[in-house]
Amino acid sequence: MPRNIWSGAISFGLVTVPISVASATEDHSIRFHQYHLEDMGRVRVRKYCEIEDREVDQGEIGKGYQLTKEQVIPISDEELRDLPLPTAKAIEIVAFVPLDSVDPLKIGEGYYLAPSGQVAAKPYKLLRMALARSSKVAVAKYAWSGRERLGLLRVREDVIVLHAMRWPDEIRSPEELLPPPVELSGDEIDGALALMDSMTREDLEGEDFQDSYTEALSQIIEAKREHREPPKLAEPESKPGQIVDLMAALNESVQQARASRGEDADVHELPKKAAKKQPTKKTAAKKAAAKKTSGRRPRSA
């Protein structure tokens, strides 16, 4: 059972729902420590005061905001705890919106909200059922870890989930990253849609959605623990190359996707872009004569 990381209440108009918060996810990544290569002694980071030129313990350390290079404004834990914010002890719902109106880029970590005690059971169920029936999500404000945050509340199975959200001014504009303007044919777009259709799935289960990196790393660690050679890992079957013919690459990708799913790979080729007809010498001569007599004309917008 996940441990509680915060306790408070959901504020829904005049309705209050006491809740406890637990993380909805867990990290299975393999983590490394730093070691001195010569004798494998653990390398640790020590907290050091640059003015007194000595190491300090946790009881001597506080928070501060650097106003200038020479001036630091100290902020105590008591001052942070006593901030006059309604969200300091509650998750305050401020709006309800359709889920598709929220940019996924704003959505962060997820947390389960559990009703705290028997008194919370009825208002918790009320909010959960109202969210489920409305097909909307709630946008809320709350204060954790020394800052006020935006949150998104939705229903997953029979539980209310809180997702941390980023403020609008925390999202960078992608304008500088946009590619130069290019032209795409209808056939190329149809080819991309055909590839998407061949890769469409009903769920995210199976070997394609397993953490191969962590599994391979575990095999290496286990082999070294047993003083044997680590297993040789298979090379990827193909490596991405330079795109030369976009339509040919789409055709081949569709066939590979269908073959990997056990479907008939002998599919009809995607429509190819028709080649432009070369003008005959007679027509070209006529055009050249017309240009000499009429001069250049501006292109129409």
Salt bridges, closest charged atoms under 4 A:
GLU26 OE2 - HIS28 NE2 3.11
ASP27 OD2 - ARG31 NH2 2.32
GLU38 OE1 - HIS36 NE2 3.95
ASP39 OD1 - HIS36 ND1 3.10
GLU52 OE1 - ARG54 NE 2.52
GLU55 OE2 - ARG46 NH1 3.74
GLU60 OE2 - ARG54 NH2 2.62
ASP77 OD1 - LYS63 NZ 2.84
GLU78 OE2 - ARG81 NH2 3.94
GLU170 OE2 - ARG147 NH2 2.97
ASP208 OD2 - ARG201 NH1 3.35
GLU222 OE2 - ARG225 NH2 2.65
GLU226 OE2 - ARG225 NH2 3.78
GLU226 OE1 - ARG228 NE 2.72
GLU263 OE2 - ARG261 NE 3.84
GLU269 OE1 - LYS272 NZ 3.63
